[in-house]
Amino acid sequence: MTAPFVPLEPRGAVLGDEVYARLGEAILDGRLAPGARLRDQELAEWLGVSRTPVREALQRLERTGLVEVSPHRYTRVSYPNQQNDTIELVAYNMGLAVRMASQRADEEGIALALERLDDVIAASRTNDAAALATASHAFFAVVTRASGNFALLKFIREYEIAIRRDMVGWRPFIECPIGRTAAYEQFRQAFAARDGDLAEKLVRDIHGLA
């Protein structure tokens, strides 16, 4: 197998995070395909690091569901989860983030979130599912930071790669671009008004969790 990586340039304490991110991205883009066997020595040689950060990264990837381990048999890339489960998880967490951000974010944080939300609305209006997924991810990232909830932010950071993989090929719940865009515009009004209750409800409605 051709090495799917170029060697890392070690940076001390952040090396483990870099190895985790590099392996996660390789799983996400298919360089490490579902079912591929993962050998820590081989990965360490490809990345130009010791086996310790590779083993730590594989343990983290196992916790997020991207890697599965059978002791003394194999460590391999897992297969994606059921997309509906991930969509449900993301939608509920987005609702929580929106509620908290509505109550806690400063004006700058709200303004940035609204900019990203305008990108969501624009993608919905043109009925571009890929652009809508990208814009929604960017909005979620901004609103999660604006929520001020460290536990939620840590959870999303840890599971972001797994979520992104499970969301490949995602299609919006509301198929009609006119109705969907109107729903996003209503959500924007509620969020801009800092109405956390209504904004959370509308997020769930948009993703079919009414």
Secondary structure as UniProt FT lines:
FT   HELIX           12..14
FT   HELIX           15..29
FT   TURN            34..35
FT   HELIX           40..47
FT   HELIX           51..63
FT   TURN            64..65
FT   STRAND          67..70
FT   TURN            71..73
FT   STRAND          74..77
FT   HELIX           83..104
FT   HELIX           107..125
FT   TURN            126..127
FT   HELIX           129..147
FT   HELIX           150..166
FT   TURN            167..169
FT   HELIX           177..192
FT   TURN            193..194
FT   HELIX           196..206
FT   TURN            207..208
//
